Amino acid sequence: MNQASVASQILSQPIPLHTAGMRVGLLGGSFNPPHRAHRAISLFAIKRLRLDRVWWLVTPGNPLK
């Protein structure tokens, strides 16, 4: 799957479920590929910052690669 089709597939996804007052953290990156460290920092943020969710904001391309 090429980058353009991955990006269009990601952009077509609905915003995850949320409710008023929910604490949501945002983690941006290319996640190419997603790995255990991404999950680990998300879980750490949930615990440490008392978040209800962490949403990954996926960048279609990494300018450093």
mmCIF file as Biopython writes it, N, C-alpha, C and O atoms, coordinates in Angstrom:
data_model
#
loop_
_atom_site.group_PDB
_atom_site.id
_atom_site.type_symbol
_atom_site.label_atom_id
_atom_site.label_alt_id
_atom_site.label_comp_id
_atom_site.label_asym_id
_atom_site.label_entity_id
_atom_site.label_seq_id
_atom_site.pdbx_PDB_ins_code
_atom_site.Cartn_x
_atom_site.Cartn_y
_atom_site.Cartn_z
_atom_site.occupancy
_atom_site.B_iso_or_equiv
_atom_site.auth_seq_id
_atom_site.auth_asym_id
_atom_site.pdbx_PDB_model_num
ATOM 1   N N  . MET A ? 1  ? 0.856   -1.169 0.000  1.0 0.0 1  A 1 
ATOM 2   C CA . MET A ? 1  ? 0.000   0.000  0.000  1.0 0.0 1  A 1 
ATOM 3   C C  . MET A ? 1  ? 0.901   1.231  0.000  1.0 0.0 1  A 1 
ATOM 4   O O  . MET A ? 1  ? 1.829   1.319  0.804  1.0 0.0 1  A 1 
ATOM 5   N N  . ASN A ? 2  ? 0.631   2.197  -0.911 1.0 0.0 2  A 1 
ATOM 6   C CA . ASN A ? 2  ? 1.494   3.374  -0.971 1.0 0.0 2  A 1 
ATOM 7   C C  . ASN A ? 2  ? 1.061   4.430  0.042  1.0 0.0 2  A 1 
ATOM 8   O O  . ASN A ? 2  ? 0.004   4.326  0.663  1.0 0.0 2  A 1 
ATOM 9   N N  . GLN A ? 3  ? 1.913   5.455  0.192  1.0 0.0 3  A 1 
ATOM 10  C CA . GLN A ? 3  ? 1.675   6.472  1.226  1.0 0.0 3  A 1 
ATOM 11  C C  . GLN A ? 3  ? 0.381   7.236  1.012  1.0 0.0 3  A 1 
ATOM 12  O O  . GLN A ? 3  ? -0.316  7.554  1.975  1.0 0.0 3  A 1 
ATOM 13  N N  . ALA A ? 4  ? 0.049   7.538  -0.243 1.0 0.0 4  A 1 
ATOM 14  C CA . ALA A ? 4  ? -1.166  8.310  -0.524 1.0 0.0 4  A 1 
ATOM 15  C C  . ALA A ? 4  ? -2.415  7.531  -0.122 1.0 0.0 4  A 1 
ATOM 16  O O  . ALA A ? 4  ? -3.349  8.104  0.439  1.0 0.0 4  A 1 
ATOM 17  N N  . SER A ? 5  ? -2.437  6.236  -0.404 1.0 0.0 5  A 1 
ATOM 18  C CA . SER A ? 5  ? -3.629  5.459  -0.051 1.0 0.0 5  A 1 
ATOM 19  C C  . SER A ? 5  ? -3.729  5.269  1.456  1.0 0.0 5  A 1 
ATOM 20  O O  . SER A ? 5  ? -4.829  5.251  2.008  1.0 0.0 5  A 1 
ATOM 21  N N  . VAL A ? 6  ? -2.585  5.128  2.127  1.0 0.0 6  A 1 
ATOM 22  C CA . VAL A ? 6  ? -2.602  5.029  3.592  1.0 0.0 6  A 1 
ATOM 23  C C  . VAL A ? 6  ? -3.121  6.328  4.183  1.0 0.0 6  A 1 
ATOM 24  O O  . VAL A ? 6  ? -3.950  6.306  5.093  1.0 0.0 6  A 1 
ATOM 25  N N  . ALA A ? 7  ? -2.641  7.466  3.674  1.0 0.0 7  A 1 
ATOM 26  C CA . ALA A ? 7  ? -3.073  8.768  4.179  1.0 0.0 7  A 1 
ATOM 27  C C  . ALA A ? 7  ? -4.566  8.966  3.962  1.0 0.0 7  A 1 
ATOM 28  O O  . ALA A ? 7  ? -5.257  9.445  4.861  1.0 0.0 7  A 1 
ATOM 29  N N  . SER A ? 8  ? -5.080  8.608  2.786  1.0 0.0 8  A 1 
ATOM 30  C CA . SER A ? 8  ? -6.511  8.804  2.540  1.0 0.0 8  A 1 
ATOM 31  C C  . SER A ? 8  ? -7.346  7.879  3.410  1.0 0.0 8  A 1 
ATOM 32  O O  . SER A ? 8  ? -8.441  8.246  3.835  1.0 0.0 8  A 1 
ATOM 33  N N  . GLN A ? 9  ? -6.839  6.686  3.677  1.0 0.0 9  A 1 
ATOM 34  C CA . GLN A ? 9  ? -7.554  5.750  4.549  1.0 0.0 9  A 1 
ATOM 35  C C  . GLN A ? 9  ? -7.602  6.300  5.977  1.0 0.0 9  A 1 
ATOM 36  O O  . GLN A ? 9  ? -8.633  6.211  6.644  1.0 0.0 9  A 1 
ATOM 37  N N  . ILE A ? 10 ? -6.501  6.862  6.437  1.0 0.0 10 A 1 
ATOM 38  C CA . ILE A ? 10 ? -6.442  7.433  7.784  1.0 0.0 10 A 1 
ATOM 39  C C  . ILE A ? 10 ? -7.365  8.644  7.889  1.0 0.0 10 A 1 
ATOM 40  O O  . ILE A ? 10 ? -8.082  8.794  8.879  1.0 0.0 10 A 1 
ATOM 41  N N  . LEU A ? 11 ? -7.350  9.508  6.874  1.0 0.0 11 A 1 
ATOM 42  C CA . LEU A ? 11 ? -8.171  10.714 6.916  1.0 0.0 11 A 1 
ATOM 43  C C  . LEU A ? 11 ? -9.657  10.403 6.879  1.0 0.0 11 A 1 
ATOM 44  O O  . LEU A ? 11 ? -10.470 11.214 7.323  1.0 0.0 11 A 1 
ATOM 45  N N  . SER A ? 12 ? -10.020 9.252  6.361  1.0 0.0 12 A 1 
ATOM 46  C CA . SER A ? 12 ? -11.436 8.901  6.274  1.0 0.0 12 A 1 
ATOM 47  C C  . SER A ? 12 ? -11.975 8.291  7.566  1.0 0.0 12 A 1 
ATOM 48  O O  . SER A ? 12 ? -13.174 8.032  7.672  1.0 0.0 12 A 1 
ATOM 49  N N  . GLN A ? 13 ? -11.107 8.059  8.546  1.0 0.0 13 A 1 
ATOM 50  C CA . GLN A ? 13 ? -11.534 7.466  9.809  1.0 0.0 13 A 1 
ATOM 51  C C  . GLN A ? 13 ? -12.271 8.498  10.653 1.0 0.0 13 A 1 
ATOM 52  O O  . GLN A ? 13 ? -11.864 9.659  10.704 1.0 0.0 13 A 1 
ATOM 53  N N  . PRO A ? 14 ? -13.347 8.089  11.315 1.0 0.0 14 A 1 
ATOM 54  C CA . PRO A ? 14 ? -14.062 9.025  12.195 1.0 0.0 14 A 1 
ATOM 55  C C  . PRO A ? 14 ? -13.242 9.327  13.453 1.0 0.0 14 A 1 
ATOM 56  O O  . PRO A ? 14 ? -12.357 8.561  13.832 1.0 0.0 14 A 1 
ATOM 57  N N  . ILE A ? 15 ? -13.553 10.447 14.083 1.0 0.0 15 A 1 
ATOM 58  C CA . ILE A ? 15 ? -12.913 10.781 15.352 1.0 0.0 15 A 1 
ATOM 59  C C  . ILE A ? 15 ? -13.337 9.729  16.370 1.0 0.0 15 A 1 
ATOM 60  O O  . ILE A ? 15 ? -14.512 9.364  16.412 1.0 0.0 15 A 1 
ATOM 61  N N  . PRO A ? 16 ? -12.422 9.236  17.183 1.0 0.0 16 A 1 
ATOM 62  C CA . PRO A ? 16 ? -12.790 8.223  18.187 1.0 0.0 16 A 1 
ATOM 63  C C  . PRO A ? 16 ? -13.865 8.723  19.145 1.0 0.0 16 A 1 
ATOM 64  O O  . PRO A ? 16 ? -14.061 9.927  19.306 1.0 0.0 16 A 1 
ATOM 65  N N  . LEU A ? 17 ? -14.553 7.785  19.771 1.0 0.0 17 A 1 
ATOM 66  C CA . LEU A ? 17 ? -15.602 8.133  20.721 1.0 0.0 17 A 1 
ATOM 67  C C  . LEU A ? 17 ? -15.058 8.981  21.865 1.0 0.0 17 A 1 
ATOM 68  O O  . LEU A ? 17 ? -13.960 8.746  22.369 1.0 0.0 17 A 1 
ATOM 69  N N  . HIS A ? 18 ? -15.844 9.961  22.258 1.0 0.0 18 A 1 
ATOM 70  C CA . HIS A ? 18 ? -15.490 10.818 23.384 1.0 0.0 18 A 1 
ATOM 71  C C  . HIS A ? 18 ? -16.769 11.376 23.996 1.0 0.0 18 A 1 
ATOM 72  O O  . HIS A ? 18 ? -17.828 11.369 23.370 1.0 0.0 18 A 1 
ATOM 73  N N  . THR A ? 19 ? -16.655 11.846 25.199 1.0 0.0 19 A 1 
ATOM 74  C CA . THR A ? 19 ? -17.779 12.467 25.883 1.0 0.0 19 A 1 
ATOM 75  C C  . THR A ? 19 ? -17.307 13.775 26.507 1.0 0.0 19 A 1 
ATOM 76  O O  . THR A ? 19 ? -16.107 14.000 26.666 1.0 0.0 19 A 1 
ATOM 77  N N  . ALA A ? 20 ? -18.249 14.622 26.852 1.0 0.0 20 A 1 
ATOM 78  C CA . ALA A ? 20 ? -17.919 15.895 27.489 1.0 0.0 20 A 1 
ATOM 79  C C  . ALA A ? 20 ? -17.158 15.631 28.785 1.0 0.0 20 A 1 
ATOM 80  O O  . ALA A ? 20 ? -17.534 14.759 29.568 1.0 0.0 20 A 1 
ATOM 81  N N  . GLY A ? 21 ? -16.097 16.383 29.003 1.0 0.0 21 A 1 
ATOM 82  C CA . GLY A ? 21 ? -15.308 16.240 30.219 1.0 0.0 21 A 1 
ATOM 83  C C  . GLY A ? 21 ? -14.236 15.172 30.149 1.0 0.0 21 A 1 
ATOM 84  O O  . GLY A ? 21 ? -13.454 15.022 31.088 1.0 0.0 21 A 1 
ATOM 85  N N  . MET A ? 22 ? -14.183 14.428 29.058 1.0 0.0 22 A 1 
ATOM 86  C CA . MET A ? 22 ? -13.168 13.384 28.916 1.0 0.0 22 A 1 
ATOM 87  C C  . MET A ? 22 ? -11.800 14.027 28.719 1.0 0.0 22 A 1 
ATOM 88  O O  . MET A ? 22 ? -11.664 15.008 27.987 1.0 0.0 22 A 1 
ATOM 89  N N  . ARG A ? 23 ? -10.791 13.466 29.378 1.0 0.0 23 A 1 
ATOM 90  C CA . ARG A ? 23 ? -9.417  13.961 29.243 1.0 0.0 23 A 1 
ATOM 91  C C  . ARG A ? 23 ? -8.716  13.135 28.173 1.0 0.0 23 A 1 
ATOM 92  O O  . ARG A ? 23 ? -8.495  11.935 28.336 1.0 0.0 23 A 1 
ATOM 93  N N  . VAL A ? 24 ? -8.369  13.810 27.067 1.0 0.0 24 A 1 
ATOM 94  C CA . VAL A ? 24 ? -7.765  13.132 25.923 1.0 0.0 24 A 1 
ATOM 95  C C  . VAL A ? 24 ? -6.382  13.719 25.675 1.0 0.0 24 A 1 
ATOM 96  O O  . VAL A ? 24 ? -6.229  14.935 25.553 1.0 0.0 24 A 1 
ATOM 97  N N  . GLY A ? 25 ? -5.373  12.848 25.599 1.0 0.0 25 A 1 
ATOM 98  C CA . GLY A ? 25 ? -4.023  13.262 25.240 1.0 0.0 25 A 1 
ATOM 99  C C  . GLY A ? 25 ? -3.808  13.033 23.756 1.0 0.0 25 A 1 
ATOM 100 O O  . GLY A ? 25 ? -4.382  12.110 23.178 1.0 0.0 25 A 1 
ATOM 101 N N  . LEU A ? 26 ? -2.983  13.868 23.135 1.0 0.0 26 A 1 
ATOM 102 C CA . LEU A ? 26 ? -2.683  13.749 21.710 1.0 0.0 26 A 1 
ATOM 103 C C  . LEU A ? 26 ? -1.208  13.413 21.533 1.0 0.0 26 A 1 
ATOM 104 O O  . LEU A ? 26 ? -0.338  14.077 22.097 1.0 0.0 26 A 1 
ATOM 105 N N  . LEU A ? 27 ? -0.936  12.377 20.745 1.0 0.0 27 A 1 
ATOM 106 C CA . LEU A ? 27 ? 0.439   11.973 20.457 1.0 0.0 27 A 1 
ATOM 107 C C  . LEU A ? 27 ? 0.615   11.966 18.953 1.0 0.0 27 A 1 
ATOM 108 O O  . LEU A ? 27 ? -0.001  11.160 18.256 1.0 0.0 27 A 1 
ATOM 109 N N  . GLY A ? 28 ? 1.451   12.857 18.449 1.0 0.0 28 A 1 
ATOM 110 C CA . GLY A ? 28 ? 1.665   12.959 17.008 1.0 0.0 28 A 1 
ATOM 111 C C  . GLY A ? 28 ? 2.923   12.255 16.559 1.0 0.0 28 A 1 
ATOM 112 O O  . GLY A ? 28 ? 3.896   12.162 17.308 1.0 0.0 28 A 1 
ATOM 113 N N  . GLY A ? 29 ? 2.903   11.762 15.341 1.0 0.0 29 A 1 
ATOM 114 C CA . GLY A ? 29 ? 4.072   11.122 14.760 1.0 0.0 29 A 1 
ATOM 115 C C  . GLY A ? 29 ? 3.724   10.380 13.495 1.0 0.0 29 A 1 
ATOM 116 O O  . GLY A ? 29 ? 2.558   10.307 13.106 1.0 0.0 29 A 1 
ATOM 117 N N  . SER A ? 30 ? 4.743   9.826  12.848 1.0 0.0 30 A 1 
ATOM 118 C CA . SER A ? 30 ? 4.485   9.054  11.629 1.0 0.0 30 A 1 
ATOM 119 C C  . SER A ? 30 ? 4.133   7.605  11.958 1.0 0.0 30 A 1 
ATOM 120 O O  . SER A ? 30 ? 3.488   6.927  11.159 1.0 0.0 30 A 1 
ATOM 121 N N  . PHE A ? 31 ? 4.553   7.130  13.131 1.0 0.0 31 A 1 
ATOM 122 C CA . PHE A ? 31 ? 4.248   5.762  13.570 1.0 0.0 31 A 1 
ATOM 123 C C  . PHE A ? 31 ? 4.558   4.759  12.460 1.0 0.0 31 A 1 
ATOM 124 O O  . PHE A ? 31 ? 3.760   3.869  12.164 1.0 0.0 31 A 1 
ATOM 125 N N  . ASN A ? 32 ? 5.719   4.922  11.861 1.0 0.0 32 A 1 
ATOM 126 C CA . ASN A ? 32 ? 6.096   4.100  10.717 1.0 0.0 32 A 1 
ATOM 127 C C  . ASN A ? 32 ? 7.371   3.335  11.016 1.0 0.0 32 A 1 
ATOM 128 O O  . ASN A ? 32 ? 8.463   3.806  10.697 1.0 0.0 32 A 1 
ATOM 129 N N  . PRO A ? 33 ? 7.255   2.193  11.608 1.0 0.0 33 A 1 
ATOM 130 C CA . PRO A ? 33 ? 6.053   1.477  12.026 1.0 0.0 33 A 1 
ATOM 131 C C  . PRO A ? 33 ? 5.724   1.793  13.484 1.0 0.0 33 A 1 
ATOM 132 O O  . PRO A ? 33 ? 6.593   2.234  14.236 1.0 0.0 33 A 1 
ATOM 133 N N  . PRO A ? 34 ? 4.467   1.568  13.884 1.0 0.0 34 A 1 
ATOM 134 C CA . PRO A ? 34 ? 4.148   1.698  15.302 1.0 0.0 34 A 1 
ATOM 135 C C  . PRO A ? 34 ? 4.835   0.580  16.082 1.0 0.0 34 A 1 
ATOM 136 O O  . PRO A ? 34 ? 4.924   -0.545 15.592 1.0 0.0 34 A 1 
ATOM 137 N N  . HIS A ? 35 ? 5.316   0.869  17.274 1.0 0.0 35 A 1 
ATOM 138 C CA . HIS A ? 35 ? 6.038   -0.154 18.033 1.0 0.0 35 A 1 
ATOM 139 C C  . HIS A ? 35 ? 5.734   -0.039 19.521 1.0 0.0 35 A 1 
ATOM 140 O O  . HIS A ? 35 ? 4.958   0.819  19.943 1.0 0.0 35 A 1 
ATOM 141 N N  . ARG A ? 36 ? 6.346   -0.901 20.299 1.0 0.0 36 A 1 
ATOM 142 C CA . ARG A ? 36 ? 6.064   -0.989 21.744 1.0 0.0 36 A 1 
ATOM 143 C C  . ARG A ? 36 ? 6.307   0.313  22.483 1.0 0.0 36 A 1 
ATOM 144 O O  . ARG A ? 36 ? 5.602   0.624  23.443 1.0 0.0 36 A 1 
ATOM 145 N N  . ALA A ? 37 ? 7.297   1.075  22.044 1.0 0.0 37 A 1 
ATOM 146 C CA . ALA A ? 37 ? 7.592   2.336  22.734 1.0 0.0 37 A 1 
ATOM 147 C C  . ALA A ? 37 ? 6.448   3.342  22.567 1.0 0.0 37 A 1 
ATOM 148 O O  . ALA A ? 37 ? 6.141   4.087  23.498 1.0 0.0 37 A 1 
ATOM 149 N N  . HIS A ? 38 ? 5.817   3.369  21.391 1.0 0.0 38 A 1 
ATOM 150 C CA . HIS A ? 38 ? 4.664   4.253  21.201 1.0 0.0 38 A 1 
ATOM 151 C C  . HIS A ? 38 ? 3.558   3.875  22.192 1.0 0.0 38 A 1 
ATOM 152 O O  . HIS A ? 38 ? 2.950   4.739  22.824 1.0 0.0 38 A 1 
ATOM 153 N N  . ARG A ? 39 ? 3.317   2.589  22.312 1.0 0.0 39 A 1 
ATOM 154 C CA . ARG A ? 39 ? 2.289   2.110  23.239 1.0 0.0 39 A 1 
ATOM 155 C C  . ARG A ? 39 ? 2.684   2.420  24.685 1.0 0.0 39 A 1 
ATOM 156 O O  . ARG A ? 39 ? 1.850   2.828  25.493 1.0 0.0 39 A 1 
ATOM 157 N N  . ALA A ? 40 ? 3.962   2.220  24.995 1.0 0.0 40 A 1 
ATOM 158 C CA . ALA A ? 40 ? 4.448   2.443  26.357 1.0 0.0 40 A 1 
ATOM 159 C C  . ALA A ? 40 ? 4.289   3.907  26.771 1.0 0.0 40 A 1 
ATOM 160 O O  . ALA A ? 40 ? 3.849   4.184  27.887 1.0 0.0 40 A 1 
ATOM 161 N N  . ILE A ? 41 ? 4.640   4.844  25.891 1.0 0.0 41 A 1 
ATOM 162 C CA . ILE A ? 41 ? 4.513   6.248  26.277 1.0 0.0 41 A 1 
ATOM 163 C C  . ILE A ? 41 ? 3.040   6.661  26.353 1.0 0.0 41 A 1 
ATOM 164 O O  . ILE A ? 41 ? 2.674   7.536  27.139 1.0 0.0 41 A 1 
ATOM 165 N N  . SER A ? 42 ? 2.200   6.025  25.530 1.0 0.0 42 A 1 
ATOM 166 C CA . SER A ? 42 ? 0.756   6.301  25.611 1.0 0.0 42 A 1 
ATOM 167 C C  . SER A ? 42 ? 0.202   5.829  26.948 1.0 0.0 42 A 1 
ATOM 168 O O  . SER A ? 42 ? -0.543  6.558  27.603 1.0 0.0 42 A 1 
ATOM 169 N N  . LEU A ? 43 ? 0.557   4.621  27.356 1.0 0.0 43 A 1 
ATOM 170 C CA . LEU A ? 43 ? 0.083   4.086  28.629 1.0 0.0 43 A 1 
ATOM 171 C C  . LEU A ? 43 ? 0.637   4.885  29.814 1.0 0.0 43 A 1 
ATOM 172 O O  . LEU A ? 43 ? -0.064  5.104  30.802 1.0 0.0 43 A 1 
ATOM 173 N N  . PHE A ? 44 ? 1.895   5.318  29.710 1.0 0.0 44 A 1 
ATOM 174 C CA . PHE A ? 44 ? 2.500   6.138  30.755 1.0 0.0 44 A 1 
ATOM 175 C C  . PHE A ? 44 ? 1.740   7.461  30.892 1.0 0.0 44 A 1 
ATOM 176 O O  . PHE A ? 44 ? 1.437   7.896  32.003 1.0 0.0 44 A 1 
ATOM 177 N N  . ALA A ? 45 ? 1.432   8.098  29.750 1.0 0.0 45 A 1 
ATOM 178 C CA . ALA A ? 45 ? 0.707   9.370  29.776 1.0 0.0 45 A 1 
ATOM 179 C C  . ALA A ? 45 ? -0.683  9.188  30.377 1.0 0.0 45 A 1 
ATOM 180 O O  . ALA A ? 45 ? -1.142  10.029 31.150 1.0 0.0 45 A 1 
ATOM 181 N N  . ILE A ? 46 ? -1.353  8.093  30.026 1.0 0.0 46 A 1 
ATOM 182 C CA . ILE A ? 46 ? -2.686  7.824  30.581 1.0 0.0 46 A 1 
ATOM 183 C C  . ILE A ? 46 ? -2.611  7.749  32.104 1.0 0.0 46 A 1 
ATOM 184 O O  . ILE A ? 46 ? -3.429  8.338  32.811 1.0 0.0 46 A 1 
ATOM 185 N N  . LYS A ? 47 ? -1.624  7.019  32.590 1.0 0.0 47 A 1 
ATOM 186 C CA . LYS A ? 47 ? -1.494  6.828  34.031 1.0 0.0 47 A 1 
ATOM 187 C C  . LYS A ? 47 ? -1.035  8.116  34.726 1.0 0.0 47 A 1 
ATOM 188 O O  . LYS A ? 47 ? -1.655  8.555  35.695 1.0 0.0 47 A 1 
ATOM 189 N N  . ARG A ? 48 ? 0.036   8.707  34.238 1.0 0.0 48 A 1 
ATOM 190 C CA . ARG A ? 48 ? 0.661   9.855  34.901 1.0 0.0 48 A 1 
ATOM 191 C C  . ARG A ? 48 ? -0.206  11.107 34.843 1.0 0.0 48 A 1 
ATOM 192 O O  . ARG A ? 48 ? -0.286  11.862 35.812 1.0 0.0 48 A 1 
ATOM 193 N N  . LEU A ? 49 ? -0.865  11.325 33.682 1.0 0.0 49 A 1 
ATOM 194 C CA . LEU A ? 49 ? -1.662  12.537 33.497 1.0 0.0 49 A 1 
ATOM 195 C C  . LEU A ? 49 ? -3.147  12.306 33.752 1.0 0.0 49 A 1 
ATOM 196 O O  . LEU A ? 49 ? -3.972  13.201 33.569 1.0 0.0 49 A 1 
ATOM 197 N N  . ARG A ? 50 ? -3.471  11.081 34.179 1.0 0.0 50 A 1 
ATOM 198 C CA . ARG A ? 50 ? -4.866  10.708 34.459 1.0 0.0 50 A 1 
ATOM 199 C C  . ARG A ? 50 ? -5.782  10.985 33.266 1.0 0.0 50 A 1 
ATOM 200 O O  . ARG A ? 50 ? -6.830  11.618 33.391 1.0 0.0 50 A 1 
ATOM 201 N N  . LEU A ? 51 ? -5.351  10.491 32.112 1.0 0.0 51 A 1 
ATOM 202 C CA . LEU A ? 51 ? -6.124  10.670 30.883 1.0 0.0 51 A 1 
ATOM 203 C C  . LEU A ? 51 ? -7.124  9.535  30.722 1.0 0.0 51 A 1 
ATOM 204 O O  . LEU A ? 51 ? -6.939  8.442  31.258 1.0 0.0 51 A 1 
ATOM 205 N N  . ASP A ? 52 ? -8.182  9.811  29.975 1.0 0.0 52 A 1 
ATOM 206 C CA . ASP A ? 52 ? -9.139  8.773  29.622 1.0 0.0 52 A 1 
ATOM 207 C C  . ASP A ? 52 ? -8.720  8.066  28.332 1.0 0.0 52 A 1 
ATOM 208 O O  . ASP A ? 52 ? -8.989  6.879  28.148 1.0 0.0 52 A 1 
ATOM 209 N N  . ARG A ? 53 ? -8.071  8.795  27.459 1.0 0.0 53 A 1 
ATOM 210 C CA . ARG A ? 53 ? -7.652  8.252  26.168 1.0 0.0 53 A 1 
ATOM 211 C C  . ARG A ? 53 ? -6.381  8.963  25.709 1.0 0.0 53 A 1 
ATOM 212 O O  . ARG A ? 53 ? -6.087  10.076 26.146 1.0 0.0 53 A 1 
ATOM 213 N N  . VAL A ? 54 ? -5.637  8.310  24.829 1.0 0.0 54 A 1 
ATOM 214 C CA . VAL A ? 54 ? -4.584  8.958  24.056 1.0 0.0 54 A 1 
ATOM 215 C C  . VAL A ? 54 ? -4.908  8.693  22.597 1.0 0.0 54 A 1 
ATOM 216 O O  . VAL A ? 54 ? -5.040  7.545  22.174 1.0 0.0 54 A 1 
ATOM 217 N N  . TRP A ? 55 ? -5.036  9.770  21.834 1.0 0.0 55 A 1 
ATOM 218 C CA . TRP A ? 55 ? -5.292  9.636  20.400 1.0 0.0 55 A 1 
ATOM 219 C C  . TRP A ? 55 ? -3.986  9.835  19.664 1.0 0.0 55 A 1 
ATOM 220 O O  . TRP A ? 55 ? -3.266  10.805 19.903 1.0 0.0 55 A 1 
ATOM 221 N N  . TRP A ? 56 ? -3.686  8.915  18.771 1.0 0.0 56 A 1 
ATOM 222 C CA . TRP A ? 56 ? -2.497  9.035  17.933 1.0 0.0 56 A 1 
ATOM 223 C C  . TRP A ? 56 ? -2.862  9.847  16.696 1.0 0.0 56 A 1 
ATOM 224 O O  . TRP A ? 56 ? -3.782  9.491  15.961 1.0 0.0 56 A 1 
ATOM 225 N N  . LEU A ? 57 ? -2.140  10.930 16.474 1.0 0.0 57 A 1 
ATOM 226 C CA . LEU A ? 57 ? -2.326  11.770 15.294 1.0 0.0 57 A 1 
ATOM 227 C C  . LEU A ? 57 ? -1.245  11.366 14.294 1.0 0.0 57 A 1 
ATOM 228 O O  . LEU A ? 57 ? -0.083  11.746 14.437 1.0 0.0 57 A 1 
ATOM 229 N N  . VAL A ? 58 ? -1.628  10.612 13.302 1.0 0.0 58 A 1 
ATOM 230 C CA . VAL A ? 58 ? -0.668  10.021 12.364 1.0 0.0 58 A 1 
ATOM 231 C C  . VAL A ? 58 ? -0.376  10.985 11.231 1.0 0.0 58 A 1 
ATOM 232 O O  . VAL A ? 58 ? -1.280  11.436 10.528 1.0 0.0 58 A 1 
ATOM 233 N N  . THR A ? 59 ? 0.913   11.296 11.065 1.0 0.0 59 A 1 
ATOM 234 C CA . THR A ? 59 ? 1.385   12.119 9.969  1.0 0.0 59 A 1 
ATOM 235 C C  . THR A ? 59 ? 1.585   11.218 8.749  1.0 0.0 59 A 1 
ATOM 236 O O  . THR A ? 59 ? 2.201   10.159 8.866  1.0 0.0 59 A 1 
ATOM 237 N N  . PRO A ? 60 ? 1.075   11.619 7.578  1.0 0.0 60 A 1 
ATOM 238 C CA . PRO A ? 60 ? 1.197   10.750 6.412  1.0 0.0 60 A 1 
ATOM 239 C C  . PRO A ? 60 ? 2.649   10.476 5.986  1.0 0.0 60 A 1 
ATOM 240 O O  . PRO A ? 60 ? 2.917   9.449  5.363  1.0 0.0 60 A 1 
ATOM 241 N N  . GLY A ? 61 ? 3.567   11.360 6.305  1.0 0.0 61 A 1 
ATOM 242 C CA . GLY A ? 61 ? 4.953   11.149 5.918  1.0 0.0 61 A 1 
ATOM 243 C C  . GLY A ? 61 ? 5.889   11.721 6.958  1.0 0.0 61 A 1 
ATOM 244 O O  . GLY A ? 61 ? 5.565   12.700 7.629  1.0 0.0 61 A 1 
ATOM 245 N N  . ASN A ? 62 ? 7.045   11.109 7.088  1.0 0.0 62 A 1 
ATOM 246 C CA . ASN A ? 62 ? 8.052   11.595 8.015  1.0 0.0 62 A 1 
ATOM 247 C C  . ASN A ? 62 ? 9.080   12.394 7.233  1.0 0.0 62 A 1 
ATOM 248 O O  . ASN A ? 62 ? 9.773   11.824 6.390  1.0 0.0 62 A 1 
ATOM 249 N N  . PRO A ? 63 ? 9.205   13.693 7.479  1.0 0.0 63 A 1 
ATOM 250 C CA . PRO A ? 63 ? 10.162  14.513 6.724  1.0 0.0 63 A 1 
ATOM 251 C C  . PRO A ? 63 ? 11.614  14.139 7.002  1.0 0.0 63 A 1 
ATOM 252 O O  . PRO A ? 63 ? 12.504  14.548 6.257  1.0 0.0 63 A 1 
ATOM 253 N N  . LEU A ? 64 ? 11.872  13.374 8.055  1.0 0.0 64 A 1 
ATOM 254 C CA . LEU A ? 64 ? 13.243  12.995 8.384  1.0 0.0 64 A 1 
ATOM 255 C C  . LEU A ? 64 ? 13.677  11.684 7.739  1.0 0.0 64 A 1 
ATOM 256 O O  . LEU A ? 64 ? 14.845  11.304 7.833  1.0 0.0 64 A 1 
ATOM 257 N N  . LYS A ? 65 ? 12.751  10.993 7.087  1.0 0.0 65 A 1 
ATOM 258 C CA . LYS A ? 65 ? 13.105  9.711  6.447  1.0 0.0 65 A 1 
ATOM 259 C C  . LYS A ? 65 ? 13.255  9.878  4.960  1.0 0.0 65 A 1 
ATOM 260 O O  . LYS A ? 65 ? 13.549  8.911  4.257  1.0 0.0 65 A 1 
#
